[in-house]
Protein backbone atom coordinates (compact mmCIF):
# COMPACT_ATOMS: atom_id res chain seq x y z
CA UNK A 1 0.00 0.00 0.00
CA UNK A 2 0.94 3.65 -0.36
CA UNK A 3 -0.64 6.46 1.65
CA UNK A 4 0.02 9.99 0.43
CA UNK A 5 -1.26 13.19 2.00
CA UNK A 6 -0.78 16.91 1.44
CA UNK A 7 -1.91 19.19 4.26
CA UNK A 8 -1.62 22.97 4.66
CA UNK A 9 -0.47 23.74 8.23
CA UNK A 10 -0.41 27.50 8.77
CA UNK A 11 2.38 28.67 6.45
CA UNK A 12 3.82 25.18 5.84
CA UNK A 13 2.89 22.40 3.48
CA UNK A 14 3.14 18.92 5.00
CA UNK A 15 3.74 16.07 2.56
CA UNK A 16 3.53 12.59 4.04
CA UNK A 17 4.15 9.34 2.24
CA UNK A 18 3.85 5.98 3.96
CA UNK A 19 4.20 2.56 2.40
CA UNK A 20 4.69 -1.02 3.43
CA UNK A 21 7.88 -2.95 2.78
CA UNK A 22 9.25 -6.43 3.26
CA UNK A 23 12.96 -5.69 2.90
CA UNK A 24 15.49 -5.42 5.68
CA UNK A 25 16.32 -1.72 5.90
CA UNK A 26 20.08 -1.28 5.75
CA UNK A 27 22.17 1.69 6.86
CA UNK A 28 25.75 2.69 6.21
CA UNK A 29 27.33 5.70 7.93
CA UNK A 30 23.87 6.84 9.04
CA UNK A 31 22.38 6.76 5.52
CA UNK A 32 19.82 4.30 4.23
CA UNK A 33 20.94 1.96 1.47
CA UNK A 34 18.86 0.74 -1.44
CA UNK A 35 17.98 -2.93 -1.57
CA UNK A 36 16.91 -2.82 -5.22
CA UNK A 37 20.14 -3.01 -7.20
CA UNK A 38 18.56 -5.73 -9.37
CA UNK A 39 15.69 -3.40 -10.34
CA UNK A 40 17.51 -0.15 -11.06
CA UNK A 41 14.90 0.90 -13.64
CA UNK A 42 12.28 1.00 -10.87
CA UNK A 43 14.20 3.35 -8.56
CA UNK A 44 12.64 6.60 -7.43
CA UNK A 45 14.41 9.91 -6.97
CA UNK A 46 16.32 8.62 -3.96
CA UNK A 47 16.27 10.00 -0.47
CA UNK A 48 19.45 11.98 -1.07
CA UNK A 49 17.83 13.97 -3.87
CA UNK A 50 14.64 14.46 -1.87
CA UNK A 51 16.64 15.74 1.13
CA UNK A 52 18.58 18.13 -1.12
CA UNK A 53 15.33 19.57 -2.54
CA UNK A 54 13.77 19.97 0.90
CA UNK A 55 16.92 21.72 2.19
CA UNK A 56 16.94 24.04 -0.83
CA UNK A 57 13.36 25.03 0.04
CA UNK A 58 14.33 25.58 3.72
CA UNK A 59 12.14 22.72 4.88
CA UNK A 60 12.42 19.75 7.21
CA UNK A 61 12.33 16.03 6.51
CA UNK A 62 11.61 13.26 9.03
CA UNK A 63 11.92 9.53 8.41
CA UNK A 64 10.35 6.77 10.46
CA UNK A 65 10.32 3.06 9.75
CA UNK A 66 9.80 -0.28 11.37
CA UNK A 67 9.71 -3.88 10.19
CA UNK A 68 6.53 -3.32 8.15
CA UNK A 69 6.28 0.31 7.07
CA UNK A 70 8.32 3.31 5.95
CA UNK A 71 7.12 6.90 6.41
CA UNK A 72 8.57 10.21 5.25
CA UNK A 73 7.20 13.56 6.48
CA UNK A 74 8.24 16.71 4.65
CA UNK A 75 7.48 20.23 5.85
CA UNK A 76 8.21 23.10 3.47
CA UNK A 77 7.37 26.79 3.74
CA UNK A 78 4.33 27.63 1.64
CA UNK A 79 4.14 31.40 1.59
CA UNK A 80 5.27 34.15 -0.77
CA UNK A 81 8.88 35.31 -0.51
CA UNK A 82 9.29 38.83 0.81
CA UNK A 83 12.01 40.69 -1.09
Phi and psi restraints in degrees (value plus and minus 20) as a CYANA .aco file:
   2 UNK   PHI    -156.2  -116.2
   2 UNK   PSI     107.3   147.3
   3 UNK   PHI    -131.8   -91.8
   3 UNK   PSI     108.6   148.6
   4 UNK   PHI    -150.1  -110.1
   4 UNK   PSI     112.7   152.7
   5 UNK   PHI    -159.9  -119.9
   5 UNK   PSI     126.9   166.9
   6 UNK   PHI    -145.7  -105.7
   6 UNK   PSI     102.2   142.2
   7 UNK   PHI    -153.8  -113.8
   7 UNK   PSI     113.2   153.2
   8 UNK   PHI    -106.1   -66.1
   8 UNK   PSI      99.5   139.5
   9 UNK   PHI    -139.1   -99.1
   9 UNK   PSI      80.4   120.4
  10 UNK   PHI      32.8    72.8
  10 UNK   PSI    -136.6   -96.6
  11 UNK   PHI    -120.8   -80.8
  11 UNK   PSI      -1.8    38.2
  12 UNK   PHI    -141.3  -101.3
  12 UNK   PSI     128.6   168.6
  13 UNK   PHI    -123.0   -83.0
  13 UNK   PSI     106.2   146.2
  14 UNK   PHI    -122.8   -82.8
  14 UNK   PSI     104.7   144.7
  15 UNK   PHI    -136.1   -96.1
  15 UNK   PSI     101.6   141.6
  16 UNK   PHI    -144.1  -104.1
  16 UNK   PSI     112.5   152.5
  17 UNK   PHI    -151.8  -111.8
  17 UNK   PSI     104.8   144.8
  18 UNK   PHI    -148.8  -108.8
  18 UNK   PSI     116.7   156.7
  19 UNK   PHI    -166.6  -126.6
  19 UNK   PSI     140.1   180.1
  20 UNK   PHI    -105.1   -65.1
  20 UNK   PSI     140.8   180.8
  21 UNK   PHI    -171.9  -131.9
  21 UNK   PSI     141.2   181.2
  22 UNK   PHI    -146.5  -106.5
  22 UNK   PSI     -14.6    25.4
  23 UNK   PHI    -105.2   -65.2
  23 UNK   PSI     143.1   183.1
  24 UNK   PHI    -106.6   -66.6
  24 UNK   PSI      99.7   139.7
  25 UNK   PHI     -95.2   -55.2
  25 UNK   PSI     106.2   146.2
  26 UNK   PHI    -133.1   -93.1
  26 UNK   PSI     123.6   163.6
  27 UNK   PHI    -146.6  -106.6
  27 UNK   PSI     128.7   168.7
  28 UNK   PHI    -161.4  -121.4
  28 UNK   PSI     103.6   143.6
  29 UNK   PHI      33.2    73.2
  29 UNK   PSI      18.0    58.0
  30 UNK   PHI      62.2   102.2
  30 UNK   PSI     -22.3    17.7
  31 UNK   PHI    -128.1   -88.1
  31 UNK   PSI     125.3   165.3
  32 UNK   PHI     -95.3   -55.3
  32 UNK   PSI     122.7   162.7
  33 UNK   PHI    -126.2   -86.2
  33 UNK   PSI     128.0   168.0
  34 UNK   PHI     -94.2   -54.2
  34 UNK   PSI     128.6   168.6
  35 UNK   PHI    -134.1   -94.1
  35 UNK   PSI      -4.1    35.9
  36 UNK   PHI    -138.7   -98.7
  36 UNK   PSI      18.2    58.2
  37 UNK   PHI     -78.4   -38.4
  37 UNK   PSI     -51.7   -11.7
  38 UNK   PHI     -93.6   -53.6
  38 UNK   PSI     -34.8     5.2
  39 UNK   PHI    -145.4  -105.4
  39 UNK   PSI      31.4    71.4
  40 UNK   PHI     -80.7   -40.7
  40 UNK   PSI     -45.9    -5.9
  41 UNK   PHI     -89.6   -49.6
  41 UNK   PSI     -39.2     0.8
  42 UNK   PHI    -117.5   -77.5
  42 UNK   PSI     -11.9    28.1
  43 UNK   PHI     -90.8   -50.8
  43 UNK   PSI     129.4   169.4
  44 UNK   PHI    -107.7   -67.7
  44 UNK   PSI    -177.1  -137.1
  45 UNK   PHI     -89.7   -49.7
  45 UNK   PSI     -46.1    -6.1
  46 UNK   PHI      72.0   112.0
  46 UNK   PSI     122.0   162.0
  47 UNK   PHI     -84.1   -44.1
  47 UNK   PSI     -51.3   -11.3
  48 UNK   PHI     -81.7   -41.7
  48 UNK   PSI     -64.2   -24.2
  49 UNK   PHI     -87.5   -47.5
  49 UNK   PSI     -59.3   -19.3
  50 UNK   PHI     -83.8   -43.8
  50 UNK   PSI     -65.7   -25.7
  51 UNK   PHI     -79.6   -39.6
  51 UNK   PSI     -61.9   -21.9
  52 UNK   PHI     -82.2   -42.2
  52 UNK   PSI     -62.2   -22.2
  53 UNK   PHI     -85.2   -45.2
  53 UNK   PSI     -63.7   -23.7
  54 UNK   PHI     -83.1   -43.1
  54 UNK   PSI     -63.1   -23.1
  55 UNK   PHI     -82.8   -42.8
  55 UNK   PSI     -60.8   -20.8
  56 UNK   PHI     -81.4   -41.4
  56 UNK   PSI     -51.9   -11.9
  57 UNK   PHI    -110.8   -70.8
  57 UNK   PSI     -11.4    28.6
  58 UNK   PHI      40.7    80.7
  58 UNK   PSI      21.0    61.0
  59 UNK   PHI    -128.0   -88.0
  59 UNK   PSI    -192.1  -152.1
  60 UNK   PHI    -147.7  -107.7
  60 UNK   PSI     129.0   169.0
  61 UNK   PHI    -152.3  -112.3
  61 UNK   PSI     111.4   151.4
  62 UNK   PHI    -145.6  -105.6
  62 UNK   PSI     114.8   154.8
  63 UNK   PHI    -135.2   -95.2
  63 UNK   PSI     119.5   159.5
  64 UNK   PHI    -159.5  -119.5
  64 UNK   PSI     121.4   161.4
  65 UNK   PHI    -175.5  -135.5
  65 UNK   PSI     137.6   177.6
  66 UNK   PHI    -160.4  -120.4
  66 UNK   PSI    -181.8  -141.8
  67 UNK   PHI     -89.0   -49.0
  67 UNK   PSI     -37.4     2.6
  68 UNK   PHI    -138.0   -98.0
  68 UNK   PSI     -46.0    -6.0
  69 UNK   PHI    -159.7  -119.7
  69 UNK   PSI     139.6   179.6
  70 UNK   PHI    -153.3  -113.3
  70 UNK   PSI     109.3   149.3
  71 UNK   PHI    -154.0  -114.0
  71 UNK   PSI     113.5   153.5
  72 UNK   PHI    -141.2  -101.2
  72 UNK   PSI     109.3   149.3
  73 UNK   PHI    -134.5   -94.5
  73 UNK   PSI     107.4   147.4
  74 UNK   PHI    -141.1  -101.1
  74 UNK   PSI     111.9   151.9
  75 UNK   PHI    -141.7  -101.7
  75 UNK   PSI     100.2   140.2
  76 UNK   PHI    -148.6  -108.6
  76 UNK   PSI     124.3   164.3
  77 UNK   PHI     -79.3   -39.3
  77 UNK   PSI     119.6   159.6
  78 UNK   PHI    -154.0  -114.0
  78 UNK   PSI      45.1    85.1
  79 UNK   PHI    -168.0  -128.0
  79 UNK   PSI     138.6   178.6
  80 UNK   PHI     -85.6   -45.6
  80 UNK   PSI     124.5   164.5
  81 UNK   PHI     -93.1   -53.1
  81 UNK   PSI     117.3   157.3
  82 UNK   PHI    -118.7   -78.7
  82 UNK   PSI     101.7   141.7
